[in-house]
């Protein structure tokens, strides 16, 4: 399919980019699982390597050539829309400093048991509401080493635009899926032989320095919501409660920072 020059922002083919919220993209008509937006060539390339299908690409000038190269044999089937920065900013609401943005089909999420089957170190995010923190946790998981991430029903969607952006596309690389309530999740973790370590502040917590993560062949690290921390159900479902020792009267780190410290220590 040739590159398509944009002259009219009301072109219905550009609807995916027209100030739609993440929720609206997730519910996009004519799709099986919804859409998400991949910003920058790097994230677009990672999405393609993950096997995600593009619906279209919106690019600035020469970025169209890079998009076509990344698409490879699929370039003939994916429309690449091109226009000047000022015009595209009127469509997306911001200047495309990163050169391009792509509308991608959301993949079907795998079953939790499928991810746990071959995993040794996993992270569970309970009710982490800020997509910036979700993205940062995914980036740490990808860099430091987690085999999979499970997210609870009230956790922010890892496919939200900010989460993908902050993660530098790692959300598209680290396997993840959603789980249900703690009763069913704990049963699944037990079935697959996981020791569950909850990162929380309570009287029974052991120092991360003293917790021997290496002695557990399979380990699940549970991280809780900003401010409120883990729920009572999450604590009850854990085998060990762990805390990071602090100085200067500070009680805890931001959840994204805490995740990096704990993953490194327990890797």
Secondary structure, 3 states (H helix, E strand, C coil): CCEEECCCCCCHHHHHHCCCCHHHHHCCCCCCCCEEEEECHHHHHHHHHCCCCEEEEEEECCHHHHHHHHHHHHHHHCEEEEECHHHHHHHHCCCCCCCEEEEEECCCCCCHHHHHCCCCEEEEECCCCCHHHHHHHHHHHHHHHCCEEEECCCCCCCCCHHHHHHCCCHHHCCCEEECCCHHHHHHHHHHCCCEEEEECCCCCCEECCCCCHHHCCCEEEEECECCCECCHHHHHCCCEEEECCCCCCCCCCCHHHHHHHHHHHHC
